[in-house]
Amino acid sequence: MAETSQGIDAGKKIKGRKRHVITDTLGLVLAVLVTAASVHDTTGGKLLLDDLAAAHPTVSKVWADGGYQSSILNHGVGLGIDVEVVQRRTKGFEPLPKRW
């Protein structure tokens, strides 16, 4: 890939590319988006939701990582998708309430 497809995310100290992935509850891939690391997670999340809505119009619920902001909640509503952000637990190992 070209150097222009790479970037730097100063907050996460990542150089290169970010991969945004949506899977079903079995872990099967429904949508993938690769962006430069400098692209904000929220922007990638919105683009990925657009791809998901176009390819799989029957999907009505999405659980998202805590890195995605509340603006993707509003974007999901516009697409007819209920987006729930699952926050990370801070102490010890606890299984997440949902599997993705």
N, C-alpha and C positions, 0 to 999 in steps of 0.2 A: 504494500500500500504506500501511497505517497506520504511524504512528510507532512503535508497539509492536513492529513486525516488524524494527526496526532496533536496532542495539546498537553497542558499541565493544569492539574487541579491542585492549587496551592493548599486548600483546606485539608484534603486527604493525602497530600504529598504523593500524588500519582502522576507519572509521566506516561503518555501513550494514549490508550483508548479505554473507554468504559463500555461494558456490555450490559444492556438492560434486557431482561428476560421475563416472559410471562409463561407459566406452566399451569397445567390443570392440577387437580388434587392428587393425581397419580404421578406427577412429575414429568408428564409428556409436554414437550415444548409447543406452545401455541403461537408465540410471537417473539422475535428477537430484533434488537436494534443496537448497532455498534456506532458509537460516537467518539469524537475526540474527547480526551479527558477534561478539556476546558469547558465542555458543554455542561451546564448545570443539570443536576439530577431531575429537577422539576420539568425542565424542557424536554429531556429524554423521556420522562414518564408520560407527558402529554402526547408526544409523537407515538409512543408505543401503544397508548390507549386508542389512538386513532387507527393504528394498524390492526389492533385486536378487534375493534368494533367493525371494521370493514371485512376482515377475514372470518370472524366468528360472531355474527350478529345475535346469537342466542345467549352469549355470556352476559350475565346480569350482576355478578358479584366478583370483586377482586380484592384480595388482601395484599397490601403493599408494605414494603420495608419502611422503617421509621425515617430513612433518609429522604423520602419523598414528602413534600410539604402539602399543606392543606389546599393549595391551588389545584392539585390534581383531583381532589375530591369534587370541586366545582366543575372541573373539566369532565370528569366521569359522569356527573349528573346530566350534563348536556348531551352525552352520548347514550344515556339510559343505563349506565353502569354504576352500581353502588360500590364505591371505593372505601375500604376501611384500612387505616394505617395501624399496623401492629407495632407497638413500642417494645423496645428491647428491655428485658429484665436485667437488673443490675447485680444481684447477689447470687452466686453459685449457678448451678445448672438447673434450669426448669424448662421443660418442653414448651414450645410455643403453643398457643391455643389452636392454631390452624397450621396445616402442613402445606407448603408450596414448594 
